[in-house]
């Protein structure tokens, strides 16, 4: 999808089932390269990042069958140690093949990964902790060359990086002894990776806490259902909040959305919850008080742009501090095109609620920033055009179609 044309001003109303989690399925797909076995993954989102990962895995020698939400993967044959740099360069999560291939082969040659540009995204935490486990690491011609089976032992992450925690868990599957990860990330997607690996026979303790222990042992194929996508859910809730809508979401875990639900409810949304569903009703919004992004259990950085867009018309001033990424306000110039009043000072954004937004043309710069522009367009009066809308395809399945199902006037152009 290149351009998304939206005529705003219609409240989003209806019911939607949340898709499977992008950030859970990507490490689990990488994990299938670590384990010789046959896997069935259900609730896989039909998004470009999954399609690209599938191409990478097939290039390594795995067979991947199935479409829509169930993928069958056969990893029993020989597996290569060097992913194709063309697809791997499109995704940040391709770096997780480092841990997976080290566990399986004792070597890996990983092209430097891509993904959204959100400021400097170094890999020092991944690489230094693998080195601490005895893996040799060097960078040559745009590739990370790693060799050696990890020893057992303890590693301390100085920041709870999601990717570094996942890479260490994967590498630890082939380690010579138990690996203790201290300072681990606590995101729900880490728990889903651990649940998948446990189904494969691994013994993993403490996932979801900052101290994770992985015991190496024989592994086999398994079936697993991917966790619901808390960031997709947050995006739809923000779109409903911004438009004064009435939205029911099913197939989600409300507890995993707690920081986002707290902000939306402080902004005046009425939210009712059950075990795996919730309903949000919105009218005029007010500034919810300061929002500070951070590692789980803090407010998730991936929801920062959609929530900012939801609050552009909220009465008062909202202050958002982005502490996770150094350049994650790239959507702000686009939001200003709709008439938003957002001032940036370093890592702090001050949003002064305006009475109305007007239709505009704006170019998307990254996945969640693109979602923020769509939310602003839905809340604006008149027609808008979001260009470079292909960023949405990375993480949202059938986005325009699902918007229309909720009553939005949205059409893909080109
Ligand atoms: C994952 C998510 C991404 C989310 C992010 C934070 C996937 C596929 N992506 O990305 O959507 O926004 O978690 O919740 O799951 N850092 C270092 N050195 C490193 C690694 C990270 O300094 O070696 C820094 C990063 O630059 C960033 C911060 O740590 O400032 C968080 O990054 P990290 O948690 O690693 O994010 P990702 O795993 O890349």
Boltz pocket constraint, residues with backbone or C-beta under 6 A from the ligand:
constraints:
  - pocket:
      binder: B
      contacts: [[A, 22], [A, 23], [A, 24], [A, 26], [A, 92], [A, 93], [A, 120], [A, 121], [A, 122], [A, 123], [A, 124], [A, 125], [A, 126], [A, 127], [A, 159], [A, 160], [A, 161], [A, 162], [A, 163], [A, 164], [A, 185], [A, 189], [A, 301], [A, 302], [A, 323], [A, 324], [A, 325], [A, 326]]
      max_distance: 6.0
